[in-house]
Amino acid sequence: MNAESAMDTLEQWYGAALCAPLRAFVLAHGGREVGAVRFYAPDEILERNLTYETREYCPGFLTLGDDGGGRAVVVHGGLRPATVFVVGHGSMSEAEFVAVGAGLQEWIDGGCPVD
């Protein structure tokens, strides 16, 4: 499946179009590692969100990657808020989110710090 088709499938599952900056971000950075973060490729994102039950426990949010240490990197599909969060894979709850960046692009430009 090509990246655009994978994104279309993800949006169908999500129930809405992802905001344009988020879609562009995934297409540009999916499959890359930046700092300690591995961003999932477009064809992996849906499977990871299903596995971690993101929609059930964090409605409106998407898991975009992980820190290699048991925490998911999540953002809101509309980037509302624009904040980047990490949360333990075993405690996928908005109440457990830890903010690591005020905005996706600024966070990646800063090397994706997760602490």
Residue pairs with C-beta under 8 A, 6 or more apart in sequence:
1 9
1 43
3 27
3 30
3 41
3 42
3 43
4 27
4 42
6 41
6 42
6 43
6 45
6 46
7 18
7 23
7 26
7 27
7 42
9 46
10 18
10 42
10 45
10 46
10 49
10 62
11 17
11 18
13 46
13 49
13 50
13 55
14 55
14 62
14 77
16 77
16 78
17 23
18 26
18 62
18 77
18 78
19 77
19 78
19 79
21 79
21 104
21 105
22 62
22 75
22 77
22 78
22 79
22 104
25 104
25 105
25 108
26 39
26 42
26 45
26 64
27 42
29 39
29 108
30 39
30 40
30 41
30 42
30 44
30 45
31 39
31 40
31 41
31 44
32 38
32 39
33 39
34 108
34 111
34 112
35 111
35 112
35 113
35 114
36 67
36 68
36 69
36 112
36 114
37 65
37 66
37 67
37 68
37 73
37 112
37 114
38 65
38 66
38 68
39 64
39 65
39 73
40 48
40 63
40 64
40 65
45 62
45 63
45 64
48 54
48 63
48 72
49 55
49 62
49 63
52 63
52 72
52 89
52 92
53 92
54 61
54 62
54 63
54 72
54 74
54 92
57 92
57 93
57 94
58 74
58 87
58 92
58 93
58 94
58 97
60 76
60 77
60 78
61 74
61 75
61 76
61 77
61 85
61 94
62 74
62 75
62 76
62 77
63 72
63 73
63 74
64 73
64 74
64 75
65 72
65 73
66 72
66 73
66 89
67 73
67 86
67 114
69 114
70 88
70 89
70 90
71 86
71 87
71 88
71 89
71 114
72 86
72 87
72 88
72 89
72 92
73 84
73 85
73 86
73 100
73 112
73 114
74 84
74 85
74 86
74 87
74 97
75 82
75 83
75 84
75 85
75 104
76 82
76 83
79 103
79 104
82 102
82 103
82 104
83 99
83 101
83 102
83 103
84 99
84 100
84 101
84 102
84 103
84 104
84 107
85 97
85 98
85 99
85 100
86 97
86 98
86 100
86 114
87 93
87 96
87 97
87 98
88 96
100 107
100 112
100 113
100 114
100 115
101 107
101 110
101 112
101 113
107 113
